[in-house]
Amino acid sequence: MPTAVHQLDDGAWISVNDTREVTVSDLWRLATDEFCSCRLTDFLSEGFVEVAADGPRVEARVAGQCIRCGASGVTGWLTLGRVDPDTDTFYPVAPGAIRRSNRASPGSD
């Protein structure tokens, strides 16, 4: 069964299978050099720009800023969680996890 993923409230929430699951205004740790030059980016998420489901993964590009250096912009595709294909249950990435960009866009190698 396909996973339905949508932005709600002008990019403030992500809905997965018609349930609000992920919100902005969280502080995430990013291990990527594409956003800023900090070794680990302390990223304050401010809005979802694009969302997609790639197989069981729910991914998004997110606007925000690094609270260490002040850089702002949009991330690459980040995994927000996974949907169990048997139960359609959404499992978010652990809040303290270090996130990395997956690739240029969902579905690409």
N, C-alpha and C positions, 0 to 999 in steps of 0.2 A: 504494500500500500504506500503511495507517495506521501511524503511529509509536506504539510502546508506550513510555509513560513512567511510571516508578514511583519512589516513595521506598523506600529500603532502610535498615536499621539505625536505626530510630527517627528518620529524617530526616537522617542523616549523609551519605547518598549519593543520587544520582539515577542510575537505570538507564534507558538509552535502548536500545530493542530488545534487551533482556535482557543488556546489557553495562554494567558500572559505568563511568560517564563523568565525573560531576562530584561533588566532595566539598566539605564545609564546612571551616571553619578557615582559609579563605583571606582575604586582605585585598583588598577590591574598592574602586574609586573610583566613587562615585555622584554624579551631577549631578542632584540633585532636592531640592526644599525640603519634600517631604512627610515626610521622615524626621527631619531635624534642621535647624537654622539655619545650619550650616556651608556655605560656598559649594561646596566639594567635600567630600563625606563620605568619610572613610577608614573603610570599613565592614568589620568583622570578622564574617564569616558564621558563625553558630552552629548553624543547623538549617533544613532545608527544611520549610516549613509546608504549601504546596500546590504541586503540579506539574501541568503540562498541555502538550499539543502543540497548537499553533495553526498549521495548515498545516505548513510545514517547520520553523517555530520551536519550540524547546523552551524553556518559560518556567517560572518559579517565583516564589513569594512566599517570602522568606527572613527568618528571625529573626536578629537580631544587634545589634551596637552600634557607634556611632561612637567610634573611639579618640581623636579630638580632643576632643569635648565630653562624651562619656560617655552620650549619649542612646541608649536601647535601644528596640527594637520590631520591627515586621515591615514589610518593604518592600512596595511595589506589585509588579506583575508585571514581572519582569526577564527579558530574553532571556539564556539560558545558552549557546545555540548553535543550529545549524541542521542538519537532516538532508537530505542530497542525495537527492532523490526517485528518481534513477536507480540509485544504488548502495546506498542506506540507510546511508551513512557519516555519522557524527556529526562535526561540526566545531564545537568550542567557541569561545566568544568569547575573543579574545586576553587573556591574563592581565593586561596593563597597560591594557586598554581602559577608557574612562570609560563607565559604564552609566547608562541612564535608564529610568525606569518606562515601560512601553508604554501602559497604559490600565487601566481598572478590572478587567477580567477577559479571559482569552483568548476570542477570537471576537467581542468587542464592537467597535464602531467608535469 
